[in-house]
Amino acid sequence: MELNNISLKDLFSVYNSISSDAILVSDKNGSIVNINNSLLNMFEYSENELLGEKIEILLPDSFKKSHIAHRDKAIKATNLERKMGNDDKSLKGRKKDGTLFHIDISLKSFVHKGDKYMLCGIRNINYLKNLNEKYINAKNIAEDFLASMSHEMRTPLTAIICQIELLKQTEEIKIIKHNSEHLYNLLNNILDLASLNAGMSHIRESDFNINNSLKEISNMLKSQEKSKNIKMLNDYDKQIGIITTDNQKFKQIILNLLNNAVKYTPDNGIITIHSKMISTTNSKIRFKVDIIDNGPGISLKNQEKLFHDFERLDNEDVTKVEGTGIGLVIVKKFCKLLNAEITLKSKLGEGSTFSILFNLKRTFRIRRNSIDRNRRLSDHRISCNIFEKNSLKILLAEDTPILQKLVKQIIIKCGFTNIDVVSNGKEAVDYCKNNDVDVIFMDWQMPVMQGNEACKEIRSLTLKKQPKIIFLTGNAFDSYQKEAQEVGGDAFYTKPIKPRDITESINLFFNIEKHRDSIASSSTDDSKLSPKIKLFPEDNTLTLDDISFEKDKKKKKRYRIKNFKSFFRKLKL
């Protein structure tokens, strides 16, 4: 930029009039030739103390020497321009008394009457750093509080639900069971919403078959469908196949929508789950999932407040149904996290259609030649008649006495009678040093040593065989799931635990160990698991990072291996 028809002083006055930041102009030698009052106030110098000095006078001593080279390089550059907002955390200014503070800068070179100059804007961002630190501290406090509340509220509820599981299922017990599960779901929704609002919910991607997941979710609601004689229709597009996203959140979205559909659909009604491919490339996939019911429908007025926190609809038929009005809020927030859009079409008296449009990564998988392609994971699951349940050694690490008793009884009820109990993580570590253990059900929050610390200790031990470690905890937040995986956990359950959870986890893990060679890519497909469990598998999935598509002269699609090392490691050849 060349400016010759205006004096340098007048030019500086123009810049100074349009900016509230500290401003200085330096010549080609790095000497300060002009400054404004904002800069004098920021660095606490007088004008005479700065004019003619090198600009390094405003920098920390540790940065002065290296800055000379940066400055010379910048002055030689053609039309140099640097805008603020580069988020360079290393930039600091130095006041006259030696005080350091965080700054952001803008730079613009210009030529005036044949000489090159540098215009520099400086902004004190110390307050932003302080605000960020306060935000992080507040977020940590909120996370700790929610985790503590989650644990404290789920622990007594777990004791109630576990006791109900052990009782004879009379009509009276079924009423208690229904209401306790409703309370549990309500608690989950409140904690999920609090976690989302606090910014503590994150994406944990895995590869899974979408249609398998949809079938599993549909099966979870069988008893509710049966009680109302509702017909559930499935219309799945087989083209969609394997997708990559957060399976837990995907399931929660569909489950919340289906729960609503079942609640509001009248007896003898019909609900349809429909999936359809929209478009696909080698790496991306767009598809839609529709949940269609023939319930009472939703008026336009009510549709406007449907996704607002704690809003319930005014329709008389709707207010008879129990609920809090936060299930759909969670759905919308989860959709945003998964890069999905949710829409609603509804008319009073004609039912509703909730549609979710997903834009996701696509995963390509290869099966080994030795595999019987018609076999499924469920065909290989270990059942009571394949192995002796008493041969499995199980350890329960739980600090609450009542839960020790109840969870142990549930495990025994499942047929696993060879079980010992310890009260904290330290005892679990000591037990593993002196005993062979197949499975550890590990609580998280325990005295002396917490479950995550105990898991890490056990993984560092030299043992004859490492046990499967399954966390049973009231802390359902993503940060805890992530840490559970990092310390070596194999799975993560949120309390309360039921007999199905015990058999599902044990059968699944020992199925993987004993039949790994006869199962195609099953280790990362956790679509058959209940939404409460998160399985932490090996990453043996072949993705498009390993394989690319190409066409030959006959325009037939072929596959080319891009990364041989990764390819063969994942195939374990």
N, C-alpha and C positions, 0 to 999 in steps of 0.2 A: 504494500500500500504506500503510495507516494503522495505527500502533501506539501506543496511548496508555496501556496498563495496565502498562508496564514502563519502567524508567528507561533513558535513552540509554546509560549506562555498562553496565548489565546486558545490554542488547540487543547492544551491541558485543561483549561477552564471549561471547555465544552464537555470533555469526558467527565470532569468532576461534577458538573451540574446534572448529569444523568445517572449518577451512581452514588449509592450510600456506602460503598465499600472503601477500604483504604486503597489509595492509588499512588503509584510512583512511576516515573519515567527514568530509564537508565540509558546511557550511551553505549557505543560499541565496546568500550573498555569495562563496562559493568559499573560505572560511576553513577551515582544518583544525581539527576539534574532537576527533578521536579517532584514534589510531594504534596498531598492534601492534608487538611486538618484531621481527617479520620485516621490517617496513618500515624500522625503524631500522637493522637490520643491512644491508639491501639498499642504502640510500642513505647510510649512514654518518653519520647525524645523531643528536643526543640528542633526547629528547622535548621538552625546553624550547625547543630551537631550531626546532621545527616547529609546535607548538600555537599557533594563532592566526594563522599565516602563510597566505598564499594558496597554493593547490595548485601554482601556476606555479613555485614554488621548486624543485619536483622535475623540471622540464622544461628542455630545452636553451634557451639564450638566443634562438636564431633562431625558436623556436616559441611563446615566452611571449605575445607581443602578440596573435597570431591565436587563441591558445587561449582568451583571455578571452571572445571572441564565441561560441566553441563551448560554453564552460562555461555562459554565460548562457542560450543556446538550450536546453541540456540540462536545466537546472534548471526551465525554464518548461514543458518537455514533460510530458505526462500519462503516468504509469506507464512511464517510460523504463526499458528493459532492454537491456543489451548483453552478450552472452556472449563468452568467450574463444574463440580459434580463428578470428578473422576474417582472419588472414594479412595484416595491414596492416604492410608492411615499413618504413613511415615512422615508426612509433611508437618513441620513444626516451626513456629516463629519464636524469637528470643527478645524479650523486653530489655530495656536499659539495665534493670536490676538483676538480669539473669533468669527471670521467670520464663519458663517454656510453656507454650500453648499450641493446640492443634489449629492448623490453618488449611484453607483451600485457596487455590490461586487460579487466575486466568492470565494468559499471556497473548500479546499481539505485537508482532514486529511491524515497523513502518519506516519509511524513508522520508526525511525532511531536508530539503535543500542539499541533497547528495549524501547526507549522513544517515546511518542506520540507527534506530532507537528501538527500545523495547518498552511497551506499555504493560504494566503489571497490576492486576487487581488482587487484593488480599482480603480474605474474609475469616474472621475468628469463628471457628466451629466448635470451640470447647463446650459450649452449651449443648450442642447436638450430641457430642460424645457423652456428656453427663446424662442427657435425656435417654440415650440409648442404654447406658449402664443401668439407669433406674428402671427402664422398661424390662431389661433382661432380669434384673433382681425381682421385679414384681411378677414377671412370668414364672420364675423359679419358685417364688413363694406360692403362687396360684397352683402350680403343678404339684408341689409338695402337699398343699392343703387338699387338693382334689384326690391325690393318691391316698392320703391318710383317710379322708372321708370314704373313699371307695372301699378301702380295706375294712374300716370300722363298721360300715353299714352292711357290707356283704358277709362279714363273719357271722353275726347272729342269724342273718337270713339263710346262710348256708346250713347252719345247725338245724333250722326249722325244716328246710327242704330235704336235707339228708335224712332226718328222722321220719318225715312223711314217706320217703322212699322205702323205708324199712317196715312200715306198717301194712297191715292187710288193707287192700284198696276197697273199702266199703264206700257207699254213696256219700256218707258224711266226710270221710277222709278225702274223697275226690273233690268235694267243695272246698275244703281247706287247701288242697293241692292247687286247685285252679286259682284261688285268690292269692296264694303265696307266689305262684308263677307270674301272676299279673303284677304284683308288687315288685318282683324281681325285674320284669321287663320295664316297668316304670322307672325304677332306679337306673337301669342301663341307659334308658333314653335321656334322663336328666344328666347323667355323668358324661354321656356322649356329646350332648349339646354344650355342656360346660367346657369339655375338652376342645371342641371345635371353636368356641368363642374365645378361648384362651390361646388359640393358635398352636395347640399341642398335638394335633392330629396330622400325621404324615403318611405319604404313600409308601407302601411296602410291596413292591412288584413281585409277581410270580407268574408262571405259565400254567394255564388250566384250560380245560375244555368247557366252553360256555354252556353247551347244551346239557352236559353232565351236571353242572352247577345248578341250572334251572330245574332239572329233574329232582335233584336232592332237596332244593328249597320247597318244591311242590310237595314232596313226600313228607316234609316236616309238618305240614298243615293237614295231613290226612284225617287225624282225629277230629279237628274242628270242622272240616268239610263233612265228615260223616254225621256229626251231631246235628248239622243243619240240612243234611241231604243235598249238599251243593255238588254240582258236577264240575270237575276241573278238566278243561280241555287243553291239550298241548299241541302247539304247531311250531316246531323248531326247524330252522333253516340249517341243513347239514353243511352248507358251504362255509359257515363261519368257523367252526373247528376251534383250534387252539388260539387263545388271545393272551396278551401280556398286560396285566394291570394288578391292582390290589384286590385279591380274591375276597378277603374279608369284607371290604367296603362294598364291593359289587354285590355280594350275598346280602348284606344288610339293606342295600337299596331295594332289591327285589323282594326281600322278606318283609320289609316295612310296607311296601305297596300291596303285597299279597295279603298281609294281615288286615290291612284296611279293607281290601276287597271282600275278604271273608266276613269281616265284622258287619259291613253295610249291605252285603248282598242278602236278599230275603231267603227264607227256607225254599228249597227246591230250585234255587237259582243256578246260574251258569257263570263261571269265570274262565277266561281264556288267557293263556300265556303264549305270546306270539313273538318269535324272533325272525328277523329278516336282514339279509345282506344288502347293503346299499351300494358300496363300492370297495374295491381292494386294489392294492399295489403290492410289490414285493415286500415292502416294509410297513405299510399302513393298512388299516382296515376300518371301515365305517359300517356300523350296523345299528339296528333299532330293536328294542325290546318293548312290546306293548303288554300292558295288564288291562284286560277288558272285563267289565262286570255289567250285569243288568240290574244294579241296585237302584236306589231312589234318584240318582243323579244329583248334580250340584248347580245351583243357580249362578248366573254371572256375578251377582253381588257377592256371593260366598266364595267364588273362585278367586276374587281379588285378594282375599285375606287368608287363603288356604295355606300359604307357605310362610305365614308370620308366626313368631314365637307364641305359644300357648293360646292360639286362637282356635275356638271351636265354632262350628257352623250353627246357624240359627234354625235350620230345618228341624222340625219336630221329630221326624224319624231318626235323625242323626243324634240328637241330644239324649236319646234313650240308650245309646251305646256308650260303654265306658271308654274313657280315653282322656288324654291331656292336651292334645293338639300340638305335640312337638315331633311326632314321628315323621311327618312330611317335611318339617324344617330340617331335620337331620338328613333326609333323602336329598333335598336340594343342595345342602352344603357338601355332602359326599359326592354328588354329581359334579359339582364345581371342581372338587379335588381331582376327580378322575377324568377331567376334560370331557364331560358329558352334559347334554342339555335335556331338561325334562319339560314336557308340555302336557296340557290337559285338554281333552275335548269332552264336554259333558252337557247334558240337557235334562232338566227336571223330568222325572218319570221314564227316562230312556237309558239310564246307566251312565258309566264313565269309562274313558280310555286314557290311561296314563302312558305316555310314550317317552322312552329315554333313548336319545341318539348318542352313541359312543363313537369317539374318534381315538383309536388306540394303535399300539404297535402290533405287528403280526409276527408270530413265531412259526418257523418251519422246523418240523421234526423228522428224523430218520429212524426207522426201526432196524434192529440188527437182523441179519439173515436167519440166525438160529432161533428166532422167535416164532412161536405159534401165534399168528396174527389174530386168530379167533378167540384167544384166551383173554380174559379180563382179570383185573385186580381182584375182584370179589371172588373169583373162582379159586384163588390161591390163599385166601385168608385162612389163618389157622383157627380152627374151631375146637370145641371141647373134645371131639373124638380123634383129633390128629395128634395132639401132644398132651402129656400129663400136666395139668395146671399146677399141681403141687411142686413140680420140678423148677418152677420159676421162683427165684428169691426176690421178694419185694420189700423195699424199705420206705416207710412213710415218715417224712420230716415235717412236723406240725407242732406249734407251741401251745395251741388252745386245747385244753384237756377234753372238752366236750366234742370238738372236731376230731381229735385223735380217735376217740371211741367210735364216733359215727362213720367217719371215712373208712376206718379199719373194718367195720361191720359191712359197709357197702362193698369193699374189695373182697371180703370173704364171701359175701352173697354172690359175687360174680364167679366164685369157684377158686379164687387164688388164696389159699389158706396159709402159705409159707410166708408170713409177713411179720416184720418187726417195726417198732415205732421209736423214734427219737424226738427230742423236744427243741432242738436248735441245729443250726448249720454245723457248728463245731462237732457235735455228737455224730452228725451224718458223716463228716470227714473221717473221724476216728473209727467209725463203724466200717467204712470202706477199706481202711488200712488193714483191718483184721478179718474181714469177711468178704466172700464173693457175693456180689449183688447184680441182679439182672435189670431191675427197674427201680428208680427212686422217684416217688411222688414228693415234690419239694415245695413247701410254702415259701413265700418271698420274705415277708416281714416276720423275723424271729429274733429273740434276744441272743446275746453272746456273739453269734455270727449269722448274718442274713443269708437267705437262700442263694442269691446271686454270687456272693462271696464263697459260699460252700461249693457251688458248682465249679467255679474257677479253680478252687483248691483241688477238688476231686480230679478234674481234667489234667492237673499237673502231676498227679501221682502215677507211679509206675505200677500198674495193676495187671493181673493175669488177663482180665478183660474189663473194659470200661462199661459202666452201666448206662442204660438209657435214662436220661434225666428229664422228667416231665414236671414243669412248674404248675402248681395249683395255687392260684392267688386271686385276691380281690382287686388287684391293680391291673386294670384292663387297658391302660393307655399305651400308645404306640412306642413311647420311649422305653417302657419296661419290656415290651416284646423285643425291641431291637437289642437291648442289653442282654436279655435272656439268650438270644442267639449268639451274641458276641462272646459271652462267657462259656459257651459250649452246651447250652440246653438243646434238647431234641424236640420239645414241643411246649406249648404255652396254653394252659386252660384257665379260663376265668371261673371262679366259684359262682354258684354251688356246683358240685360234681354229682353226677348221676351214674347208675350202673352202666348205662350205655357208653358213657365217656371212658370208663375204666377198660371195658372190653375192646372198645374201638381203638384206643391208643395202643394197648398191648398187642392186639392182633395185627394192627397195621405195622408196627415197628418190627415185630418178629417175622411178619410176612416179608418185609423188605430184606431183612437179613438172610432168610432162608431161601427165598425165591427170586433174588435180584436178577439172575440170568434169564429168567423166563417171563419177565415183565417188561413191556415196552414203555420206556420213558415214564414210569409211574411215580418215580421219586419226587417229581416236582408238581404232580397233579394232585392237589389236595381238595379237589372239588367234591370228593366223597365224604369230607369231614364236616362235622357240625360247625356252625358259625363261631362257637365258643373256642374252638381249637385252632391254633396256628402251628403247623408242622414246619420245622426247619430242616429242609433236605439238602443234599449235596447239589451243587449247580452242574448237572449233567445234561442240561438241555442244549441241543444244537440250535443256534439261532442264525439269523441272516448275517451276523458278524463272521460266522464260520463258512457259510455257503452263499453263493450267488446264483442267479438264474441267467441263462443265456439261450439264444436260439441258434440252431444250425441252419444249413442252407435249405433244408426241407421245412423250416419254420417250426420245428419241434422243440419243445422246451427241454433243456438239459440243466444239470447242476454242476457247478464248478466249486471245488474246495478252495477257500481263500486262506484259511489258517490251519495248516496240517497238524501242528502241535496241539492246538485246542481241539481239533476234530477228533484225533485219535485218543486224546486224554478222556474226552467225554464218552467215546465209544468203549473205552477201557480195553483196547486191543493190544 
